[in-house]
């Protein structure tokens, strides 16, 4: 009986060590994503085309618009959600970005994605660049509406040069 106990203990320990090794060595290293100020991204887009970057920015969407913008540099880009958005963005964050009414939303986000080369993007080709979001880390709803001009009382929350979204 003692022999079986020792053998079964050995098998259990060996199994645990084997599984732990497979998990540790089977995972691929996740590359570091560079954080870039949104205004820098738009002032020098050629330095970032095709590179995955992290940005903190205001995401505004509504009936005929879907854009990322920054009040400080007064620039915007068309935005699309990439193929990995649903699987990589936490559900609690996706809920804050979900379309809920006819007015859209204004949300401060920290997102990872890539900027495109120049072109005509969005409604009637209004935007000269497009940012494709791979995933969103953080989101803070600023307003359950998407006005062209953000009310003065909310402008500090919409800063893209300050702290990240909550």
C-alpha positions in Angstrom: 0.0 0.0 0.0 2.9 2.4 0.7 4.3 1.8 -2.7 1.1 2.9 -4.4 0.9 6.0 -2.3 4.4 7.0 -3.1 3.8 6.3 -6.8 0.6 8.3 -7.0 2.2 11.2 -5.2 5.1 11.2 -7.6 2.6 11.1 -10.6 0.7 14.1 -9.1 3.8 16.2 -8.5 5.2 15.3 -11.9 1.9 16.2 -13.5 1.7 19.6 -11.8 5.3 20.5 -12.7 4.7 19.4 -16.3 1.5 21.6 -16.6 3.2 24.6 -15.0 6.1 24.2 -17.4 3.9 24.1 -20.4 2.0 27.2 -19.3 5.1 29.1 -18.5 7.0 28.3 -21.7 4.0 28.0 -24.0 3.0 31.6 -23.7 4.4 34.2 -26.2 5.9 37.4 -24.8 3.6 40.4 -25.3 5.5 43.2 -26.9 5.6 46.6 -25.1 3.2 49.1 -26.6 4.6 52.7 -26.8 2.4 55.4 -25.3 2.2 58.4 -27.6 0.5 61.7 -27.0 -2.4 62.0 -29.4 -1.3 65.5 -30.6 2.2 64.1 -31.4 0.6 61.2 -33.3 -1.2 63.6 -35.5 1.6 66.1 -35.9 4.0 63.4 -37.0 1.9 60.5 -38.3 4.6 59.2 -40.6 6.6 58.2 -37.6 3.8 55.9 -36.4 2.0 54.5 -39.5 1.6 50.8 -39.0 3.0 50.8 -35.5 0.8 49.8 -32.6 0.6 52.7 -30.1 -1.3 53.6 -26.9 -3.2 56.9 -26.8 -5.4 58.8 -24.4 -8.0 60.7 -26.3 -11.7 61.6 -26.5 -13.9 59.2 -28.5 -17.0 60.9 -29.8 -19.7 59.0 -31.8 -23.1 59.8 -33.0 -25.4 59.6 -36.0 -22.9 60.5 -38.8 -19.6 60.7 -36.9 -17.2 58.3 -35.2 -14.0 60.1 -34.2 -11.1 60.5 -31.8 -10.2 64.1 -31.0 -8.2 66.3 -28.6 -9.3 69.7 -27.4 -5.7 70.9 -26.9 -4.5 70.3 -30.5 -7.9 70.7 -32.1 -7.4 67.7 -34.4 -9.4 64.6 -35.0 -9.3 61.3 -36.9 -11.9 58.8 -38.0 -12.0 55.7 -35.8 -12.8 52.1 -36.5 -12.8 49.1 -34.1 -10.4 46.4 -35.4 -11.0 42.6 -35.5 -9.5 42.1 -32.0 -11.5 44.8 -30.3 -14.3 42.5 -29.0 -12.0 39.8 -27.6 -9.3 42.1 -26.1 -11.4 44.9 -24.7 -12.8 44.1 -21.2 -16.6 43.8 -21.2 -17.0 46.5 -18.5 -15.1 48.9 -20.9 -17.1 47.9 -24.0 -20.3 48.6 -22.1 -19.2 52.3 -21.7 -18.6 52.6 -25.4 -21.8 50.9 -26.6 -24.3 52.9 -28.6 -27.3 53.6 -26.2 -29.3 56.5 -27.7 -29.7 58.6 -30.8 -27.3 61.2 -29.5 -24.2 59.0 -29.2 -21.6 59.6 -26.5 -18.5 61.4 -25.6 -16.0 59.1 -23.8 -12.4 59.6 -22.7 -10.4 56.5 -23.5 -7.0 54.9 -23.4 -6.7 52.7 -26.4 -4.2 50.7 -28.4 -4.2 50.7 -32.1 -2.7 51.9 -35.4 -2.9 55.0 -37.5 -3.3 54.8 -41.2 -1.7 56.7 -44.0 -3.6 59.7 -45.5 -6.9 59.2 -47.3 -10.6 60.0 -47.2 -12.2 58.3 -44.2 -15.6 58.5 -42.5 -18.8 60.2 -43.5 -18.3 61.8 -46.9 -14.5 61.4 -46.6 -14.3 64.1 -44.0 -11.2 62.7 -42.2 -7.7 62.6 -43.6 -6.6 59.8 -41.3 -8.0 56.8 -39.6 -7.1 55.1 -36.3 -8.0 51.4 -35.9 -8.6 50.4 -32.3 -7.2 47.0 -31.3 -8.5 47.3 -27.8 -9.4 49.9 -25.1 -7.8 49.7 -21.6 -9.9 52.4 -19.9 -13.0 54.4 -20.6 -14.7 57.2 -18.7 -18.1 58.5 -20.0 -17.9 62.3 -20.1 -21.3 62.9 -21.6 -24.2 60.7 -22.8 -24.4 62.9 -25.9 -21.9 63.9 -28.6 -22.2 67.6 -29.2 -19.9 69.4 -31.6 -18.9 71.8 -28.9 -18.4 70.2 -25.5 -19.9 72.2 -22.6 -17.3 74.3 -20.7 -18.0 72.5 -17.4 -16.8 69.2 -19.0 -13.7 70.4 -20.8 -11.2 69.6 -18.1 -12.4 65.9 -18.1 -11.8 65.8 -21.9 -8.1 66.7 -21.7 -6.0 64.4 -23.7 -2.7 65.8 -22.4 -3.5 65.1 -18.7 -4.0 61.8 -16.8 -5.4 58.7 -18.4 -9.0 57.8 -18.4 -10.4 56.0 -15.3 
